[in-house]
Amino acid sequence: MAPAATAKGNVPFGPYTTWYRVTGDLRSGKTPLVIAHGGPGSTHDYLLPMASLAATGHPVVHYDQLGNGGSTRLPDKGEEFWTVQLFLDELDNLLRHLRITDRYALYGHSWGGLLAAKHASARPAGLRGLVIANSPASYPLWRQEMKVLRDQLPAGVDETLRRHEEAGTTDTDEYFAAMRVFYDKHVCRVQPWPREFFASFMEIHHDPTVYHTMNGPTEFHVIGSLRDWGVEDCLPDIAVPTLVLSGAYDEATPPTVQPFADAVPDSRWVVFDESSHVPHLEEPERFTEVMTGFLAELEKQ
């Protein structure tokens, strides 16, 4: 169970609000860790166990990106509204509100990793370190690798998936059952799914506006506005120590992660041998060890 929040609130963001949660003391003198969740269109819930990192003295900030969770829901907004720049602006706004722009570290998971990389490439003065967790460097790479992973599914599964995708019936029970075969192998291998992971999954299910618009109906059927977007071009501009994380069974396969290791100047890549897409849930002890070590290194800067 995650430790109790020190503070919660809603940050004004134009006419909307961004919900946030702080664990620890932002004025402790240690670098705060800001966590950007995946999706786009997920919530902070599945990453909430990372609040335990506050035991190191580093305050931990979770937030729900606009359109989901405790932040303003906007189910009537279309593709022109949901842009990468919107979420970059929201992150900047949160940092200013919390008054941590002078010193912070950023952890981005999945889509949040691309968002964090793009943020870091602008070289914000207060950014001290970056973690890119289980993220592809581009969605074209991701889509190529999804075909590879789908081809390896048990006989008949991909055929079922494709039949429903072509018919536009991805909301059926049969499609969901086939989808779970992929998710249980490449997204979260812990069975039953941890409560926090299931909570985020159901949040997307109940309000899929952002996820369906920007990503698509599933992790492996990316047909949304991000389908041709990536951050490979800006990776050489990242100027802070960068930790890249992935799992041995991850849907973010090595070819999708490799550009981070190749192009970010001060980076190292750690692979979790027993994990897929959420090593903080699948290998929590090793994950905590790796993250604690990285945060300690940042304090030496």
Order of alpha helices (4+ residues) and beta strands (2+ residues): beta-beta-beta-beta-alpha-beta-alpha-beta-alpha-alpha-alpha-alpha-beta-alpha-beta-alpha-alpha
